[in-house]
Amino acid sequence: MYSLYILKCSDDTLYTGITNNIEKRLQMHQWKIPGWAKYTRARLPVELIYSEEVWDRSQATKRELQVKKLSRKEKLELIVKN
């Protein structure tokens, strides 16, 4: 099982990603565990504001691309709906 997630960064930007371990990935974004979280490392603190479960990596990647193409307004509407 994978998760698509959206983070709100300290500069009010939104970051969208996928992972198979959301707790560990969030710690990487918050730089509590060193890792590949370059974008969010410069925008700490971050807050998890949305997540949805996706069956496999292929579907998660497709969903991530769909969400990344949304405008900021559309992403916020997605968050409010759920």
PEURWO-V201710 format. One record per residue. RES is the residue in three letters. PSI is psi as a letter, one per 30 degrees, with the letter a starting at -180 (NA if undefined). OMEGA is omega in whole degrees, 0 to 359 (NA if undefined). BURIAL is # if it has 24 or more other C-alpha atoms within 12 Angstrom, else .. Layout:
RES;PSI;OMEGA;BURIAL / RES;PSI;OMEGA;BURIAL
//
This chain:
MET;k;178;. / TYR;l;176;# / SER;k;167;# / LEU;k;182;# / TYR;l;174;# / ILE;k;177;# / LEU;k;170;# / LYS;k;182;# / CYS;l;183;# / SER;f;178;. / ASP;g;177;. / ASP;g;174;. / THR;l;178;# / LEU;k;179;# / TYR;k;180;# / THR;k;179;# / GLY;l;176;# / ILE;l;178;# / THR;l;172;# / ASN;g;177;# / ASN;i;188;. / ILE;e;180;# / GLU;e;180;. / LYS;e;181;. / ARG;e;178;# / LEU;e;177;# / GLN;e;177;. / MET;e;179;# / HIS;e;180;# / GLN;g;178;# / TRP;g;173;. / LYS;f;173;. / ILE;k;178;. / PRO;k;180;. / GLY;a;184;. / TRP;i;179;. / ALA;h;187;# / LYS;e;182;. / TYR;e;184;# / THR;f;180;# / ARG;e;180;# / ALA;g;184;. / ARG;h;181;. / LEU;l;358;# / PRO;l;175;. / VAL;l;181;# / GLU;k;175;# / LEU;j;182;# / ILE;f;180;# / TYR;k;170;# / SER;l;175;# / GLU;k;180;# / GLU;k;179;. / VAL;k;190;. / TRP;e;183;. / ASP;l;185;. / ARG;e;180;. / SER;e;179;. / GLN;e;180;. / ALA;e;179;# / THR;e;177;# / LYS;e;180;. / ARG;e;178;# / GLU;e;179;# / LEU;e;177;. / GLN;e;183;. / VAL;e;179;# / LYS;f;179;# / LYS;f;180;. / LEU;l;173;. / SER;l;177;. / ARG;e;180;. / LYS;e;180;. / GLU;e;177;. / LYS;e;179;# / LEU;e;176;. / GLU;e;177;. / LEU;e;181;. / ILE;e;182;. / VAL;e;180;. / LYS;e;184;. / ASN;NA;NA;.
//
